[in-house]
Amino acid sequence: MATQTSQVASRYAVSLLDMAGDAGSVEQVEKDLHALASMIAASDDLQKLIKNPLFNRTQHQRAILAVAEKSGFNDLTRRFLGVLAGNRRLGIISGVIQAFGNELARRRGIVSARVQSAFVLSPAQTDALQKALSDKMGQNVTLNVEVDKSLLGGMVVTVGSVMIDHSVKRKLERLKRAMESRSAA
């Protein structure tokens, strides 16, 4: 079910991106979607509206169009949100926003990497890691860095389906398994 929902969200996102490209308004739509994502994250009422199946399609359309109008969203963004609400798909808007960003990054030749580090990286370390990954991938790589103290030391870098785990935690786990297998033999 979740995969089907993400596929539907992806189709809507690609359609919106294609229309925005044709209209020359990709940056404005991108800005609108970022603003909407922030509003959704900050407002429990907006989250409830989006997720509540008891609202009918007209109520959903009126509410989301009022938010879009008040926020000064681009006409294409407003019409898209109206279609989404009219198709009873407002509940997947967060997935659409994420898929839109992913597809836009792909089209711009940008790859996103998730970096989990046992400590806060300095700006110089972040820049060096970003440059090294960009060189290795042959594409511009953006980093999403987070601190995970349970790693004890080192870092875990995930780019797409590739994971590079150079954490102390993982090395200790491998050592423990090796010691256990030798003692069992």
C-alpha positions as CSV (number, residue, x, y, z in Angstrom):
1,M,0.0,0.0,0.0
2,A,2.8,2.5,0.9
3,T,4.6,1.7,-2.4
4,Q,1.4,2.3,-4.3
5,T,0.9,5.6,-2.5
6,S,4.4,6.7,-3.3
7,Q,4.0,5.7,-6.9
8,V,0.8,7.8,-7.1
9,A,2.6,10.7,-5.4
10,S,5.5,10.4,-7.8
11,R,3.2,10.5,-10.8
12,Y,1.5,13.6,-9.5
13,A,4.9,15.2,-8.8
14,V,6.3,14.4,-12.2
15,S,3.1,15.8,-13.9
16,L,3.4,19.0,-11.8
17,L,7.1,19.4,-12.6
18,D,6.4,18.9,-16.3
19,M,3.7,21.5,-16.3
20,A,5.8,23.9,-14.3
21,G,8.6,23.4,-16.8
22,D,6.3,24.1,-19.7
23,A,5.0,27.3,-17.9
24,G,8.5,28.4,-17.0
25,S,7.5,28.5,-13.3
26,V,9.6,25.6,-11.8
27,E,11.3,27.8,-9.2
28,Q,8.0,29.4,-8.1
29,V,6.3,26.1,-7.7
30,E,9.3,24.7,-5.9
31,K,9.1,27.7,-3.5
32,D,5.4,27.2,-3.0
33,L,5.8,23.5,-2.2
34,H,8.5,24.3,0.3
35,A,6.3,26.9,2.0
36,L,3.4,24.4,2.0
37,A,5.5,21.7,3.6
38,S,6.6,24.1,6.3
39,M,3.0,25.1,6.9
40,I,1.9,21.5,7.2
41,A,4.7,20.7,9.6
42,A,3.8,23.7,11.8
43,S,0.0,23.4,11.8
44,D,-1.9,20.5,13.5
45,D,-5.1,21.9,12.0
46,L,-3.7,21.7,8.5
47,Q,-2.5,18.2,9.1
48,K,-5.9,17.2,10.3
49,L,-7.6,18.8,7.4
50,I,-5.3,17.0,4.9
51,K,-5.7,13.6,6.6
52,N,-9.3,13.6,7.5
53,P,-11.4,11.5,5.1
54,L,-14.6,12.8,6.6
55,F,-14.3,16.1,4.8
56,N,-15.8,15.9,1.3
57,R,-13.9,16.9,-1.8
58,T,-15.6,20.4,-1.9
59,Q,-14.5,21.1,1.7
60,H,-11.0,19.9,1.0
61,Q,-10.8,22.0,-2.2
62,R,-12.1,25.2,-0.5
63,A,-9.8,24.8,2.4
64,I,-6.6,24.1,0.5
65,L,-7.4,26.8,-2.1
66,A,-7.9,29.3,0.7
67,V,-4.5,28.4,2.1
68,A,-2.9,28.7,-1.3
69,E,-4.6,32.0,-2.1
70,K,-3.7,33.5,1.3
71,S,-0.1,32.4,0.8
72,G,0.2,33.9,-2.6
73,F,1.0,30.7,-4.4
74,N,1.5,30.6,-8.1
75,D,-1.6,30.0,-10.2
76,L,-0.3,26.6,-11.3
77,T,0.4,25.5,-7.7
78,R,-3.1,26.6,-6.7
79,R,-4.8,24.7,-9.6
80,F,-2.7,21.6,-8.9
81,L,-3.7,21.6,-5.2
82,G,-7.4,22.0,-6.4
83,V,-7.0,19.0,-8.6
84,L,-5.4,17.0,-5.9
85,A,-8.2,17.8,-3.5
86,G,-10.8,17.2,-6.2
87,N,-9.3,13.7,-6.8
88,R,-9.4,13.0,-3.1
89,R,-5.6,12.8,-3.0
90,L,-4.9,15.6,-0.6
91,G,-3.7,13.0,1.9
92,I,-0.6,12.3,-0.2
93,I,0.5,15.9,-0.5
94,S,3.6,15.4,1.6
95,G,4.6,12.5,-0.6
96,V,4.0,14.6,-3.7
97,I,6.2,17.4,-2.3
98,Q,9.0,15.0,-1.5
99,A,8.7,13.3,-4.9
100,F,8.7,16.7,-6.6
101,G,11.9,17.7,-4.8
102,N,13.5,14.3,-5.6
103,E,12.6,14.5,-9.3
104,L,13.7,18.1,-9.6
105,A,17.1,17.3,-8.0
106,R,17.5,14.3,-10.4
107,R,16.7,16.5,-13.4
108,R,19.2,19.1,-12.1
109,G,21.9,16.4,-11.8
110,I,21.9,16.6,-8.0
111,V,22.3,13.5,-5.8
112,S,21.4,13.5,-2.1
113,A,23.6,11.7,0.4
114,R,22.6,11.0,4.0
115,V,25.5,11.3,6.4
116,Q,25.3,10.0,10.0
117,S,28.3,11.0,12.0
118,A,29.2,10.3,15.6
119,F,30.1,14.0,16.0
120,V,29.2,17.3,14.5
121,L,31.2,17.9,11.3
122,S,33.0,21.2,10.9
123,P,32.2,23.2,7.8
124,A,35.6,22.3,6.4
125,Q,34.9,18.5,6.9
126,T,31.4,18.9,5.4
127,D,32.9,20.7,2.3
128,A,35.6,18.1,1.9
129,L,33.1,15.2,2.2
130,Q,30.7,16.9,-0.2
131,K,33.6,17.4,-2.7
132,A,34.9,13.8,-2.4
133,L,31.4,12.4,-2.9
134,S,30.7,14.7,-5.9
135,D,34.0,13.6,-7.5
136,K,33.3,9.9,-6.8
137,M,29.7,10.1,-8.1
138,G,30.5,12.3,-11.0
139,Q,27.5,14.4,-10.0
140,N,26.7,17.3,-7.6
141,V,26.0,15.7,-4.2
142,T,24.1,17.5,-1.5
143,L,24.6,16.3,2.1
144,N,21.9,15.7,4.8
145,V,24.1,15.5,7.9
146,E,22.8,14.2,11.2
147,V,24.6,13.3,14.4
148,D,24.1,9.8,15.8
149,K,26.2,9.4,19.0
150,S,25.5,5.6,19.1
151,L,28.0,5.2,16.2
152,L,30.7,5.9,18.8
153,G,33.0,7.3,16.1
154,G,33.3,7.5,12.3
155,M,30.3,7.8,10.0
156,V,27.8,6.1,7.8
157,V,27.2,7.6,4.3
158,T,24.2,6.5,2.2
159,V,23.8,7.6,-1.4
160,G,20.9,6.0,-3.1
161,S,21.0,2.3,-2.3
162,V,24.8,2.3,-1.5
163,M,25.8,2.5,2.1
164,I,29.4,3.0,3.3
165,D,29.6,2.2,7.0
166,H,32.9,3.3,8.6
167,S,31.5,3.6,12.1
168,V,33.3,2.3,15.2
169,K,30.0,0.7,16.3
170,R,29.9,-1.5,13.1
171,K,33.6,-2.4,13.4
172,L,33.0,-3.5,17.0
173,E,30.0,-5.6,15.9
174,R,32.1,-7.3,13.2
175,L,34.9,-8.0,15.8
176,K,32.4,-9.5,18.2
177,R,31.0,-11.8,15.5
178,A,34.4,-12.9,14.5
179,M,35.4,-13.7,18.1
180,E,32.1,-15.6,18.7
181,S,32.5,-17.7,15.6
182,R,36.1,-18.6,16.6
183,S,35.1,-19.6,20.1
184,A,32.2,-21.7,18.7
185,A,34.6,-23.6,16.4
